Amino acid sequence: MSGPVQISSPAQLTALLSSSRVVVVNFYKESSTTSNALSTVYDQLASQLSRPNIITFTKVNCDLETQIALSYSVTSIPTFIIFKNGVQTTKVNGANPQQLSNAIRQLATEAASDDAVGGPGEASGSAGGTWRGAGLPRGYTDVTDHVDVRGLDLLNSDSEFGSVRTLFETTMPTTLAMGKGKKAASGSESKKDWIESDVDEQLMLYLPFTATLKVHTIHITSCPPKSDDDEDDDDIPMRPKTIHLYTNRQHNLGFEEAEDIPATQTIEIKASDWDEKTGTAKLELRFVKFQNVASIIMFVVDGDGDGEKTRIDRIRIIGDAGEKLVPGKLEKIDHDS
């Protein structure tokens, strides 16, 4: 058990929302008498209920972190917001310690129950829940469990590394779990739980779904090793840079074929888009073009750097799930929907 974590940046809070199943945030001001009065109750709850990667208590000083307070529409002090699996579930405004205590204890009980049975939608035995490298946008959920892993297809992958299913594992990438050193990122003495391209930097990934989805965002995690001054950069895999997305295809595309087909959306990932701590970039989609999606093809056109290969550790699909698909359903959906 431990006390609250003091939040000092939006990125720190985002990382906690991705790694802990329940996150409680206390928005306070040191000049607020009510905030100070409730701090003892809050600290006691944190001491009693905190559990690593399951329940995390945090504090945000609104005088110092105005951007975070604004992003969650905090207008009164103190305000307590509770997140479960990255989604805001409860907001308690003002001095109501009993309401706060009841809400936190209820979620703590749910989290403990989920953990005992392996948790909904997470890998068996994964006490920390489903890992995500970025927080969820408000109003949407992680729908990666609707990826039909039986129909996955990945072209130009190096067989020395993980299979295509590795991309959708619910555990934290080994590189992040071990740290960001070169040994961890290169996989020496550890499981190589990521994929790399083979003969060049391009990859073609086909993702069929078991339900029609409204896809809001795609999270891509890539954790290549840092280059050394005495090492040729050509030997170091790159993060993806340019990605073409195609919707509602019945099968994967060939590389030459993709050049003749207009993409539903083309995204260029900038170096600043990658989260420093989690190695994750959020691909924000033109939502109107991803409303009735039965499959997505991700064509990694090139990488960011001078290397010859690209690397991807994890992919998560964020949005809403709709009608469950049945055999033959995909062919009835227009490619431009």
C-alpha positions in Angstrom: 0.0 0.0 0.0 1.2 3.6 -0.7 0.1 7.2 -0.7 -1.1 9.3 -3.6 1.2 10.0 -6.6 1.8 13.7 -7.2 1.1 14.4 -10.9 3.6 16.8 -12.5 2.7 16.6 -16.2 -0.2 15.5 -18.5 2.0 12.7 -19.9 2.5 11.2 -16.4 -1.2 11.1 -15.8 -1.8 9.6 -19.3 0.7 6.8 -18.5 -1.0 6.0 -15.2 -4.4 5.8 -16.9 -2.9 3.3 -19.3 -1.1 1.1 -16.8 -3.5 1.1 -13.8 -7.1 -0.3 -13.9 -8.5 2.3 -11.5 -7.1 5.8 -11.1 -8.4 8.3 -8.6 -7.4 11.9 -9.2 -7.7 14.6 -6.5 -7.7 18.1 -8.0 -6.8 20.5 -5.2 -5.3 23.9 -4.3 -3.0 24.4 -1.4 -4.9 27.7 -0.6 -8.2 25.8 -0.4 -9.4 25.1 3.2 -11.8 22.4 2.0 -9.0 20.7 0.0 -6.8 20.6 3.1 -9.6 19.3 5.3 -10.2 16.4 2.9 -6.6 15.5 2.3 -6.4 13.4 5.4 -9.4 11.3 4.3 -8.0 11.0 0.8 -4.5 10.0 2.1 -6.1 7.3 4.4 -8.1 5.8 1.5 -4.9 5.8 -0.6 -3.0 4.0 2.1 -5.7 1.4 2.6 -6.7 0.7 -1.0 -3.7 1.4 -3.3 -2.5 -1.6 -5.3 0.2 -1.5 -8.0 -1.3 -1.4 -11.5 -4.8 -2.0 -10.1 -5.8 1.0 -8.0 -3.7 4.2 -8.1 -4.4 7.4 -6.2 -3.0 10.7 -7.6 -3.1 14.4 -6.8 -3.1 17.4 -9.2 -2.2 20.8 -7.9 -4.5 23.0 -10.0 -2.3 26.1 -9.4 0.6 24.3 -11.1 -1.1 22.0 -13.6 -3.8 24.3 -15.1 -3.7 22.4 -18.4 -4.7 19.1 -16.8 -7.5 20.8 -14.8 -8.9 22.5 -17.9 -8.8 19.3 -19.9 -11.1 17.6 -17.4 -13.4 20.6 -16.9 -12.5 21.1 -13.2 -14.3 24.2 -12.1 -14.6 23.7 -8.3 -12.1 22.8 -5.7 -11.7 20.1 -4.6 -12.8 17.8 -7.4 -12.3 14.1 -7.4 -12.4 12.1 -10.7 -12.3 8.3 -10.8 -11.3 6.4 -14.0 -11.7 2.7 -14.7 -9.8 1.2 -17.6 -8.9 4.8 -18.8 -12.6 5.9 -18.9 -14.0 8.5 -16.5 -16.7 6.9 -14.4 -17.3 9.2 -11.4 -16.8 12.9 -10.7 -17.3 14.2 -7.1 -17.3 18.0 -6.7 -16.8 19.7 -3.3 -16.6 18.5 0.2 -18.5 15.2 0.3 -16.1 12.7 1.9 -18.7 10.0 2.3 -19.7 10.1 -1.3 -16.1 10.0 -2.3 -15.3 7.1 0.0 -18.3 5.1 -1.2 -17.5 5.6 -4.9 -13.8 4.6 -4.4 -14.6 1.6 -2.3 -17.1 0.3 -4.8 -14.6 0.6 -7.7 -11.9 -1.0 -5.5 -14.2 -4.0 -4.9 -15.0 -4.3 -8.6 -11.3 -4.1 -9.5 -10.4 -6.8 -6.9 -13.2 -9.0 -8.3 -12.0 -8.5 -11.9 -8.4 -9.3 -10.8 -9.5 -12.6 -9.1 -11.0 -14.0 -12.3 -8.4 -12.6 -14.7 -10.4 -9.4 -15.6 -12.7 -8.8 -18.5 -11.0 -9.0 -21.8 -7.5 -9.4 -20.5 -4.9 -12.2 -20.6 -5.3 -14.9 -18.0 -3.0 -14.3 -15.1 -2.3 -10.7 -16.0 -2.8 -9.0 -12.6 -2.2 -5.6 -14.0 -5.1 -5.8 -16.5 -5.0 -5.0 -20.3 -1.9 -2.8 -21.0 -2.4 0.3 -23.1 0.3 2.8 -24.0 -2.1 5.8 -24.1 -5.2 7.0 -22.4 -8.7 6.5 -23.9 -10.6 9.4 -25.5 -13.6 10.4 -23.5 -16.7 8.3 -24.4 -14.8 5.5 -26.2 -13.4 2.1 -25.2 -10.7 -0.3 -26.2 -12.3 -2.6 -28.8 -9.2 -4.6 -29.7 -10.8 -7.7 -28.4 -13.0 -7.6 -31.6 -10.0 -8.2 -33.8 -10.5 -11.7 -35.4 -7.0 -13.1 -34.7 -7.8 -16.1 -36.9 -7.9 -13.9 -40.0 -4.9 -11.7 -39.3 -2.4 -11.4 -42.1 1.0 -9.7 -42.0 3.3 -9.3 -45.1 7.0 -8.8 -45.1 7.6 -9.6 -41.4 10.9 -11.1 -40.1 10.3 -14.6 -38.8 13.0 -14.1 -36.1 10.5 -12.0 -34.2 7.0 -12.5 -32.9 4.0 -13.6 -35.0 1.3 -11.1 -36.0 -0.7 -12.1 -32.9 2.0 -10.6 -30.8 0.8 -7.1 -31.8 -2.4 -7.7 -29.9 -1.1 -9.2 -26.7 -2.6 -7.6 -23.6 0.6 -7.5 -21.6 3.1 -4.6 -21.4 5.8 -5.0 -24.0 8.9 -6.7 -22.6 11.1 -3.7 -23.6 9.0 -1.4 -21.3 8.8 -3.9 -18.5 12.6 -4.3 -18.5 13.4 -0.7 -19.0 14.5 1.3 -22.1 18.1 0.2 -22.3 19.6 -1.2 -25.4 19.5 -4.8 -24.1 15.8 -4.6 -23.4 14.9 -3.0 -26.7 17.0 -5.5 -28.8 15.5 -8.5 -26.9 18.8 -10.1 -25.9 18.1 -12.6 -23.1 14.4 -11.8 -23.3 11.3 -12.6 -25.3 11.2 -10.8 -28.7 7.5 -9.9 -28.3 7.3 -7.5 -31.3 7.5 -7.6 -35.0 10.0 -6.2 -37.5 9.9 -5.9 -41.2 12.1 -8.1 -43.3 13.6 -7.1 -46.7 12.7 -3.4 -46.4 10.8 -1.0 -44.1 7.4 -1.7 -45.4 4.7 -3.8 -43.7 1.1 -4.7 -44.8 -1.2 -5.7 -41.9 -4.8 -7.0 -42.4 -7.1 -6.8 -39.4 -10.6 -8.3 -39.8 -13.1 -7.7 -37.0 -15.8 -9.9 -35.4 -18.2 -6.9 -35.3 -18.7 -3.7 -37.2 -16.7 -1.0 -35.4 -16.7 2.8 -35.2 -13.0 3.4 -35.0 -11.9 6.6 -33.3 -8.2 6.1 -32.7 -5.4 3.5 -33.3 -2.6 3.3 -30.7 0.7 2.0 -32.1 3.6 1.2 -29.7 7.1 1.0 -31.1 10.2 0.7 -28.8 13.3 0.4 -30.9 16.7 0.6 -29.2 18.7 3.9 -29.1 21.6 4.2 -31.5 25.2 4.3 -30.4 27.8 6.5 -31.9 29.8 3.4 -33.0 26.9 1.6 -34.5 25.5 1.8 -38.0 22.0 3.3 -38.0 21.0 1.0 -40.8 21.0 -1.9 -38.3 18.6 -0.2 -35.9 14.8 -0.6 -36.7 12.7 2.5 -37.1 9.4 3.6 -35.8 6.6 3.8 -38.5 6.3 7.1 -40.2 3.8 7.1 -43.1 0.8 4.8 -42.8 -2.0 4.3 -45.3 -5.3 2.9 -43.9 -7.8 1.0 -46.1 -11.3 -0.1 -44.8 -13.6 -3.0 -45.5 -11.4 -5.2 -47.7 -12.0 -8.9 -47.8 -8.4 -9.8 -47.8 -4.9 -8.2 -47.6 -3.4 -6.1 -50.4 -0.2 -6.7 -52.2 2.4 -3.9 -52.0 2.1 -3.0 -55.7 -1.7 -3.3 -55.6 -1.8 -0.8 -52.7 -0.1 1.8 -54.8 -3.0 1.9 -57.2 -5.8 2.1 -54.5 -6.7 5.4 -52.8 -6.3 5.1 -49.0 -9.2 5.8 -46.7 -6.8 7.9 -44.8 -3.0 8.6 -44.8 -1.3 9.5 -41.6 2.2 10.8 -41.1 3.5 10.2 -37.5 5.8 13.0 -36.3 8.7 12.3 -33.9 6.8 14.4 -31.3 3.7 12.2 -31.5 5.5 9.3 -29.7 5.0 9.3 -25.9 8.5 9.2 -24.3 7.5 6.8 -21.5 5.3 4.3 -23.4 6.7 4.5 -26.9 3.1 4.9 -28.2 1.6 7.2 -30.8 -2.1 7.9 -31.2 -3.4 7.8 -34.8 -6.5 10.0 -34.7 -8.8 9.1 -37.6 -11.3 11.0 -39.6 -14.1 9.5 -37.7 -16.8 10.0 -40.4 -14.8 7.6 -42.6 -14.5 4.9 -40.0 -18.2 4.5 -38.9 -19.0 1.0 -40.2 -15.8 -0.9 -40.3 -15.4 -4.6 -40.7 -11.7 -4.7 -41.5 -8.7 -2.4 -41.7 -5.5 -2.7 -43.7 -2.5 -0.8 -42.2 0.2 -0.2 -44.8 3.4 1.0 -43.2 5.0 2.8 -46.2 8.2 4.0 -44.5 10.0 4.5 -41.2 11.3 7.5 -39.4 15.0 7.4 -39.9 17.8 5.9 -41.9 17.3 2.3 -41.0 16.2 -0.5 -43.3 13.5 -2.0 -41.1 10.5 -0.9 -39.0 9.3 -2.2 -35.7 5.9 -2.4 -34.0 5.4 -3.7 -30.4 1.6 -3.4 -29.9 -1.5 -2.1 -31.5 -4.8 -1.2 -29.8 -8.1 -0.2 -31.5 -10.2 2.4 -29.8 -13.8 3.2 -30.6 -17.3 1.6 -30.4 -18.4 -1.9 -31.2 -21.6 -2.5 -33.2 -23.4 -5.4 -34.9 -21.7 -8.8 -34.6 -20.5 -10.0 -38.0 -21.6 -13.2 -39.6 -19.9 -15.0 -42.5 -20.4 -13.1 -45.7 -21.2 -9.9 -44.0 -18.0 -8.2 -45.0 -18.7 -8.4 -48.8 -21.9 -6.4 -48.3 -20.1 -3.4 -46.8 -18.9 -0.7 -49.3 -15.1 0.0 -49.3 -15.7 3.7 -48.8 -18.0 3.5 -45.8 
